[in-house]
Amino acid sequence: MTDMLVYAGFWRRFAATILDTFILAMPITAIVILLAGNLLDTPPPPTDMASIMQEANRKAEATYSPLDTKRLQQLILKKTRGTETESEMPPWVNLLSCVVLIMTTILLTASRRMQATPGKWLLNMRIIDAETGHAISKGQAALRYVGYVASSLVLCLGYVMVAFTRQKTGLHDLIARTRVVIGRVPLREQRGRGDEVHTITNGAAD
């Protein structure tokens, strides 16, 4: 069986990244910081998580990076301690936030049912193996993160490549041997019957 695949374009994928920042990265960072605050004997945080996230979202910039949590840390510490202090969490909190985010993303993108981050799923996309067209492995999902670092070098040209390549591939896609296509996971694959060989075609993209 041959499936005609339509590759997701640059702007659709960019929009998914913004969604993932608010749906995935910021909540995970906030939860880790709050839990770490308890471990460090800070006063118990308020139960109104919604107000914390609302203010964090309002102050976040479009270019927010989950690797740079200084501003979010200061905001949450100020909310939980009721003070204007500029104190920060230890460096291991940043590291823990990144690890939790990376592991969550790997599990989601390698999942047979999702094959995507929440942002990509909401925008009707999935990540597939470039050769088989099926769900990627956890190893490939991890390699995509290595590729993100490489794609960010030299003015983020690794990401800009998506707009100019036939199969809409970024450098991280090439490194991990993955593609991002339009369409959620077919039901037969969710049920474990996705063993048909897919042919990767140069379908029209966004």
TIBATOR-469979 format. One line per 5 residues: number of its first residue (from 1); for each residue x, y, z of N, C-alpha, C. Coordinates in Angstrom, 3 decimals, padded with zeros to 6 digits, m for minus. Atoms other than C-alpha are relative to their C-alpha. Example, Ala and Ser with C-alpha at 12.3 -4.5 7.8 and 13.67 -1.06 7.14 Angstrom:
REM residues 2
1	000.890/m001.190/000.000/012.300/m004.500/007.800/000.900/001.200/000.000 | m000.820/m001.190/m000.060/013.670/m001.060/007.140/m000.770/001.090/000.730
This chain:
REM residues 206
1	000.847/m001.202/000.000/000.000/000.000/000.000/000.874/001.241/000.000 | m000.788/m001.219/000.116/001.311/003.437/m000.962/m000.804/001.185/000.497 | 000.656/m001.185/m000.540/000.402/006.604/000.947/000.653/001.239/m000.594 | m000.490/m001.276/000.485/000.709/010.029/m000.611/000.149/000.925/001.196 | m000.273/m000.817/m001.173/002.322/012.222/002.010/000.165/001.461/m000.387
6	m000.134/m001.437/000.202/002.050/015.990/002.224/000.841/000.548/001.148 | m000.943/m000.448/m001.020/004.939/017.602/004.073/m000.424/001.342/000.585 | 000.399/m001.221/m000.705/004.293/020.301/006.658/001.015/001.104/m000.247 | m000.868/m001.121/000.333/005.677/023.692/005.746/000.539/000.761/001.208 | m000.727/m000.736/m001.042/007.768/026.171/007.702/m000.940/000.698/000.977
11	000.822/m000.821/m000.886/005.029/028.436/009.059/m000.918/m000.853/000.867 | 000.812/000.901/m000.815/002.814/025.583/010.215/000.836/m000.574/001.146 | m000.877/000.562/m001.031/005.753/024.066/012.083/000.423/001.079/001.000 | m000.345/m001.105/m000.897/006.728/027.465/013.512/m001.145/000.271/000.980 | 001.161/m000.206/m000.860/003.182/027.925/014.837/m000.102/m001.110/001.047
16	000.032/001.120/m000.944/003.375/024.468/016.434/001.023/000.196/001.115 | m001.027/m000.258/m001.013/006.578/025.484/018.219/m000.483/001.009/001.033 | 000.549/m000.986/m000.926/004.855/028.521/019.724/m001.036/m000.654/000.917 | 000.995/000.700/m000.814/001.959/026.339/020.875/000.671/m000.898/001.038 | m000.702/000.890/m000.931/004.377/023.838/022.421/000.639/000.765/001.153
21	m000.589/m000.813/m001.062/006.031/026.655/024.361/m001.003/000.234/001.117 | 001.016/m000.305/m000.996/002.770/027.518/026.105/m000.685/m001.243/000.558 | 000.713/001.204/m000.442/001.242/024.035/026.281/000.915/m000.951/000.763 | m000.899/001.015/m000.536/004.321/022.000/027.186/001.152/000.596/000.806 | m001.238/m000.473/m000.637/007.498/023.934/027.998/m000.262/000.825/001.255
26	000.224/m000.882/m001.146/006.138/026.614/030.309/m000.665/m000.710/001.178 | 000.572/000.729/m001.143/003.859/024.361/032.411/000.994/m000.934/000.674 | m000.982/000.905/m000.591/006.635/021.793/032.874/001.018/000.780/000.821 | m000.965/m000.827/m000.724/009.096/024.516/033.869/m000.597/000.526/001.301 | 000.644/m000.540/m001.191/006.600/026.047/036.303/m000.170/m001.066/001.069
31	000.213/001.085/m000.965/005.799/022.703/037.937/001.315/m000.403/000.653 | m001.297/000.377/m000.557/009.474/021.789/038.352/000.487/001.045/000.992 | m000.454/m001.063/m000.887/010.261/025.183/039.884/m000.797/000.002/001.301 | 000.830/000.028/m001.196/007.328/024.945/042.286/000.369/m001.175/000.905 | m000.386/001.163/m000.795/008.286/021.429/043.370/001.378/000.194/000.619
36	m001.343/m000.246/m000.526/011.922/022.445/043.744/m000.044/000.996/001.146 | 000.136/m000.968/m001.076/010.843/025.392/045.872/m000.411/m000.663/001.300 | 000.400/000.739/m001.195/009.158/022.999/048.282/001.166/m000.792/000.579 | m001.144/000.783/m000.466/012.251/020.806/048.447/001.035/000.878/000.679 | m000.981/m000.925/m000.574/014.347/023.876/049.264/m000.569/000.782/001.182
41	000.613/m000.599/m001.196/012.041/024.776/052.171/m000.456/001.425/m000.215 | 000.624/m001.301/000.216/010.533/027.808/050.527/m001.438/m000.077/000.489 | 001.393/000.044/m000.442/007.058/028.822/051.732/m000.866/m000.715/m001.027 | 000.847/000.751/000.928/004.302/026.643/050.215/m000.620/000.914/m001.042 | 000.544/m000.841/001.060/003.122/027.980/046.858/m001.517/000.084/000.098
46	001.452/m000.098/m000.001/m000.436/029.193/046.366/m000.594/m001.104/m000.854 | 000.666/001.057/000.768/m002.929/026.694/045.048/m000.526/000.512/m001.320 | 000.535/m000.584/001.210/m003.964/029.113/042.323/001.041/m000.047/m001.113 | m000.953/000.166/001.105/m001.719/027.695/039.577/m000.427/000.797/m001.225 | 000.492/m000.696/001.189/m003.950/029.336/036.964/000.505/001.437/m000.041
51	m000.454/m001.382/m000.019/m002.959/032.829/038.112/001.488/000.095/m000.298 | m001.437/000.013/000.282/000.743/031.932/038.010/000.241/m000.156/m001.490 | m000.218/000.257/001.419/000.521/030.552/034.483/m000.525/001.152/m000.856 | 000.535/m001.121/000.754/m001.641/033.464/033.318/000.998/001.144/m000.056 | m000.990/m001.081/m000.019/000.966/036.004/034.406/001.254/m000.403/m000.745
56	m001.173/000.462/000.721/003.786/033.859/033.043/m000.222/000.093/m001.501 | 000.313/m000.075/001.422/002.078/033.623/029.661/m000.029/001.444/m000.480 | 000.092/m001.401/000.404/001.425/037.356/029.628/001.364/000.625/m000.171 | m001.323/m000.605/000.037/005.047/038.204/030.273/000.975/m000.724/m000.918 | m000.923/000.759/000.846/006.560/035.527/028.060/000.154/000.660/m001.355
61	m000.242/m000.507/001.339/008.127/036.615/024.822/m000.181/m001.117/m001.014 | 000.210/001.014/001.037/007.491/034.863/021.529/001.230/m000.862/m000.200 | m001.238/000.760/000.192/011.117/033.798/021.471/000.429/m000.725/001.246 | m000.338/000.692/m001.251/010.972/032.161/024.898/000.645/m001.345/m000.283 | m000.679/001.285/000.143/013.360/029.258/025.179/m000.103/m000.775/001.298
66	000.070/000.790/m001.226/012.789/026.374/027.646/001.358/m000.173/000.657 | m001.327/000.120/m000.585/016.559/026.399/028.153/000.377/001.234/000.820 | m000.286/m001.230/m000.726/016.433/029.950/029.574/m001.190/000.319/000.889 | 001.155/m000.109/m000.895/014.114/029.926/032.585/000.178/001.061/001.068 | m000.295/m000.975/m001.057/015.573/032.842/034.565/m001.193/000.893/000.299
71	001.124/m000.905/m000.211/012.632/035.179/034.018/m001.183/m000.733/000.611 | 001.117/000.760/m000.538/010.059/032.486/034.706/000.260/m000.379/001.448 | m000.354/000.319/m001.381/011.917/031.460/037.862/m000.290/001.190/000.914 | 000.190/m001.187/m000.824/011.904/035.014/039.209/m001.476/000.309/000.188 | 001.427/m000.257/m000.094/008.216/035.389/038.427/m000.666/m000.933/001.002
76	000.652/000.982/m000.876/007.199/032.178/040.202/000.480/000.157/001.433 | m000.503/m000.205/m001.351/009.477/032.794/043.185/m000.645/001.226/000.646 | 000.641/m001.190/m000.533/007.987/036.256/043.582/m001.448/m000.281/000.380 | 001.394/000.331/m000.292/004.455/034.836/043.427/m000.110/m000.875/001.236 | 000.098/000.945/m001.112/005.163/032.055/045.920/000.467/000.607/001.313
81	m000.553/m000.588/m001.233/007.139/034.196/048.398/m000.615/001.336/000.357 | 000.641/m001.279/m000.268/005.116/037.366/048.065/000.980/001.122/000.207 | m001.038/m001.007/m000.160/008.251/039.457/047.680/000.563/000.369/m001.352 | m000.593/m000.456/001.247/010.093/041.409/045.023/001.423/m000.505/m000.164 | m001.371/000.490/000.044/013.303/039.436/045.599/000.381/m000.527/m001.368
86	m000.508/000.498/001.272/015.449/038.582/042.623/000.734/m001.320/000.178 | m000.684/001.255/m000.249/016.643/035.302/044.152/m000.358/m001.033/m001.055 | 000.180/000.980/001.052/017.008/032.371/041.807/000.137/m001.411/000.563 | m000.157/001.398/m000.341/016.777/028.624/041.949/001.424/m000.450/m000.353 | m001.317/000.537/000.357/019.995/026.557/041.854/000.027/m000.452/m001.464
91	m000.108/000.390/001.414/021.313/025.633/038.384/m000.622/m001.357/m000.306 | 000.527/001.328/000.294/020.144/022.037/038.767/m001.495/000.022/m000.297 | 001.429/m000.102/000.312/016.532/023.236/038.569/m000.191/000.219/m001.493 | 000.034/m000.181/001.456/017.139/024.494/035.020/000.250/m001.323/m000.706 | m000.350/001.275/000.618/018.749/021.174/034.153/m001.153/m000.996/000.119
96	001.100/000.925/m000.209/015.890/019.190/035.663/m001.194/000.350/m000.889 | 001.094/m000.432/000.876/013.329/021.261/033.751/000.236/m000.460/m001.435 | m000.342/000.405/001.361/015.151/020.564/030.488/m000.122/m001.513/m000.174 | 000.062/001.464/000.093/015.436/016.839/031.222/m001.446/m000.474/m000.065 | 001.410/000.399/m000.005/011.733/016.510/032.033/m000.664/000.362/m001.322
101	000.579/m000.427/001.276/010.792/018.490/028.913/000.453/m000.906/m001.133 | m000.533/000.850/001.063/013.067/016.427/026.666/m000.596/m001.400/000.067 | 000.558/001.344/m000.136/011.854/013.104/028.068/m001.475/m000.039/m000.389 | 001.415/m000.058/000.371/008.216/014.149/027.700/m000.167/000.086/m001.504 | 000.085/m000.151/001.447/008.766/015.237/024.117/000.374/m001.291/m000.720
106	m000.417/001.262/000.615/010.599/012.004/023.253/m001.113/m001.033/000.080 | 001.069/000.985/m000.172/007.796/009.876/024.675/m001.206/000.318/m000.891 | 001.147/m000.379/000.824/005.116/011.847/022.822/000.263/m000.226/m001.486 | m000.287/000.111/001.430/006.840/011.942/019.440/000.245/m001.443/m000.435 | m000.215/001.412/000.337/007.737/008.235/019.602/m001.237/m000.852/000.292
111	001.227/000.729/m000.311/004.235/007.275/020.713/m000.732/m000.395/m001.279 | 000.721/000.469/001.181/002.294/005.189/018.199/m001.271/000.802/m000.228 | 001.260/m000.716/000.129/m000.878/007.153/018.927/000.177/001.476/m000.329 | m000.181/m001.442/000.203/000.515/010.707/018.938/000.938/000.301/m001.162 | m001.050/m000.275/000.981/003.720/010.790/016.866/000.190/001.507/m000.198
116	m000.095/m001.457/000.125/003.797/014.513/017.602/000.019/000.634/001.382 | 000.147/m000.811/m001.203/004.170/017.177/020.233/m001.440/000.522/000.021 | 001.364/m000.526/m000.030/000.893/018.759/021.413/m000.260/001.069/m001.067 | 000.176/m001.038/001.010/001.426/021.755/019.134/m000.156/m000.570/m001.400 | 000.111/000.628/001.320/001.995/019.606/016.060/m001.316/m000.766/m000.125
121	001.235/000.773/000.049/m000.954/017.384/016.960/m001.201/000.909/m000.219 | 001.105/m000.937/000.148/m003.291/020.367/017.290/m000.075/000.580/m001.405 | m000.046/m000.550/001.357/m002.165/021.638/013.893/000.033/m001.096/m001.059 | 000.199/001.099/000.949/m002.768/018.231/012.289/001.296/m000.438/m000.679 | m001.273/000.488/000.525/000.832/017.075/011.900/000.462/m001.210/000.796
126	m000.652/001.091/m000.717/002.854/014.014/012.831/001.416/m000.165/m000.524 | m001.395/000.246/000.373/006.517/012.996/012.754/000.141/m001.463/m000.365 | m000.119/001.376/000.472/007.396/009.879/010.776/001.446/m000.324/m000.349 | m001.298/000.469/000.474/010.418/007.801/009.875/000.103/000.280/m001.497 | m000.159/m000.398/001.398/011.788/009.022/006.548/m000.019/m001.182/m000.956
131	m000.076/001.160/000.878/012.203/005.494/005.187/m001.280/m000.835/000.001 | 001.168/000.879/m000.101/009.156/003.584/006.462/m001.320/000.744/000.037 | 001.240/m000.746/m000.143/006.610/006.324/007.052/m000.730/m000.285/001.290 | 000.647/000.368/m001.257/005.812/004.858/010.470/000.526/000.855/001.152 | m000.429/m000.728/m001.187/006.309/006.130/014.017/001.512/m000.094/000.166
136	m001.441/000.004/m000.213/009.858/007.115/014.878/000.322/m000.716/001.308 | m000.444/000.647/m001.228/011.863/005.317/017.540/000.382/001.049/001.038 | m000.447/m000.919/m001.046/012.849/006.848/020.859/001.403/000.519/m000.302 | m001.333/m000.443/000.387/016.418/006.973/019.541/m000.057/001.131/m001.011 | 000.152/m001.072/000.982/015.298/009.060/016.568/m000.531/001.267/000.649
141	000.530/m001.174/m000.704/013.306/011.337/018.865/001.099/000.715/000.769 | m001.127/m000.597/m000.717/016.437/011.871/020.967/000.951/000.695/m000.971 | m000.878/m000.605/001.000/018.486/012.557/017.831/m000.561/001.325/m000.509 | 000.589/m001.269/000.417/016.014/015.272/016.873/000.416/001.122/000.947 | m000.442/m001.024/m000.942/016.987/017.108/020.051/001.448/000.385/m000.248
146	m001.380/m000.317/000.379/020.645/016.825/019.089/m000.021/000.895/m001.243 | 000.131/m000.798/001.216/019.601/018.191/015.720/m000.486/001.411/000.262 | 000.458/m001.341/m000.332/017.825/021.124/017.359/001.174/000.914/000.341 | m001.183/m000.783/m000.350/021.152/022.272/018.774/000.755/000.395/m001.265 | m000.712/m000.277/001.255/022.809/021.960/015.372/m000.782/000.976/m000.868
151	000.823/m000.883/000.822/019.865/023.684/013.666/000.031/001.431/000.495 | m000.008/m001.345/m000.581/020.182/026.640/016.029/001.276/000.771/m000.303 | m001.269/m000.642/000.297/023.765/027.341/014.992/m000.102/000.806/m001.291 | m000.097/m000.841/001.205/024.583/029.991/012.383/m001.377/000.550/m000.384 | 001.239/m000.730/000.283/021.429/032.133/012.570/m001.200/m000.921/m000.227
156	001.132/000.953/000.078/019.109/029.114/012.902/m000.288/m000.459/m001.430 | 000.193/000.413/001.391/019.675/028.162/009.274/m000.514/m001.434/m000.104 | 000.506/001.367/000.025/018.945/024.549/010.170/m001.507/m000.066/000.018 | 001.457/m000.076/000.009/015.335/025.569/010.787/m000.517/000.644/m001.284 | 000.410/m000.712/001.212/015.112/027.947/007.828/m000.010/m000.934/m001.205
161	m000.043/000.975/001.091/015.973/025.000/005.568/m001.378/m000.566/m000.323 | 001.330/000.582/000.193/012.405/023.769/006.072/m000.756/000.726/m001.119 | 000.738/m000.794/000.990/011.112/026.581/003.848/000.495/m000.217/m001.427 | m000.600/000.044/001.332/013.391/025.712/000.915/000.305/m001.404/m000.515 | m000.270/001.364/000.449/013.722/021.922/000.734/m001.285/m000.672/m000.490
166	001.171/000.609/000.623/011.399/019.702/m001.303/m000.881/m000.738/000.996 | 000.767/000.751/m000.991/010.379/017.510/001.607/m000.124/000.753/001.319 | 000.152/m000.868/m001.170/010.358/020.440/004.053/000.804/m000.525/001.191 | m000.851/000.570/m001.041/013.264/019.031/006.035/000.933/001.057/000.592 | m000.998/m000.786/m000.684/015.267/020.881/008.642/001.223/m000.863/000.245
171	m001.215/000.749/m000.276/018.756/019.884/009.670/m000.265/m001.104/001.018 | 000.325/001.012/m001.005/017.317/018.037/012.684/m000.752/m001.184/m000.607 | 000.669/001.097/000.709/015.089/016.021/010.321/001.011/m000.889/m000.707 | m001.014/000.763/000.718/018.102/014.986/008.272/000.843/m000.827/000.961 | m000.824/000.713/m000.980/020.115/014.029/011.348/m000.725/m001.220/000.549
176	000.765/001.093/m000.613/017.333/011.872/012.805/m000.713/m000.879/m001.027 | 000.699/000.745/001.057/016.046/010.582/009.431/m001.519/m000.008/000.249 | 001.436/m000.135/m000.225/012.539/011.924/010.099/m000.586/001.013/m000.979 | 000.733/m000.988/000.784/009.899/013.908/008.236/m001.217/000.420/000.801 | 001.223/m000.480/m000.625/006.981/016.025/009.418/m001.054/000.145/m001.093
181	001.027/000.023/001.032/003.800/015.431/007.451/m001.326/000.475/000.571 | 001.329/m000.442/m000.390/000.262/016.750/007.520/m000.914/m001.220/000.134 | 000.912/001.113/m000.251/m002.354/014.411/008.952/000.367/m000.723/001.281 | m000.249/000.725/m001.236/m002.741/012.684/012.289/000.202/m001.479/m000.287 | m000.341/001.412/000.168/m001.865/009.040/012.872/m001.222/m000.778/m000.495
186	001.120/000.823/000.474/m004.069/006.681/010.796/m000.446/m000.987/001.070 | 000.552/000.874/m001.029/m006.370/004.518/012.900/000.642/m001.378/m000.025 | m000.587/001.347/000.076/m004.793/001.296/011.612/001.347/m000.059/000.708 | m001.279/m000.021/m000.691/m001.415/002.400/013.004/m000.197/000.113/001.503 | 000.276/m000.099/m001.429/m002.917/003.356/016.365/m000.338/m001.371/000.582
191	000.401/001.316/m000.468/m004.273/m000.185/016.604/001.078/m001.055/m000.220 | m001.102/000.933/000.155/m000.929/m001.722/015.745/000.007/m000.737/m001.312 | 000.033/000.669/001.294/m001.717/m002.654/012.158/000.586/000.915/m001.071 | m000.593/m000.952/000.940/000.524/m000.131/010.485/001.273/m000.524/m000.617 | m001.211/000.606/000.520/003.008/m002.507/008.878/000.147/000.187/m001.503
196	m000.128/m000.224/001.427/002.318/m001.406/005.298/001.193/000.918/m000.275 | m001.146/m000.821/000.367/005.303/000.135/003.530/m000.499/001.293/m000.617 | 000.355/m001.314/000.535/004.868/003.858/002.922/001.076/000.443/m000.984 | m000.941/m000.590/000.939/006.463/005.534/m000.062/000.031/001.498/000.231 | m000.123/m001.443/m000.210/007.775/009.005/000.699/m000.014/000.690/m001.349
201	000.148/m000.695/001.279/006.669/011.304/m002.104/000.190/001.479/000.200 | m000.199/m001.449/m000.062/007.305/014.923/m002.918/m001.351/000.691/m000.161 | 001.315/m000.604/000.051/003.764/016.015/m002.192/000.075/001.486/000.230 | 000.032/m001.436/m000.201/002.719/019.619/m002.086/000.021/000.337/001.462 | m000.092/m000.431/m001.397/003.543/021.415/001.096/m000.668/001.338/000.161
206	000.621/m001.302/m000.272/002.243/024.500/002.790/000.638/001.079/m000.847
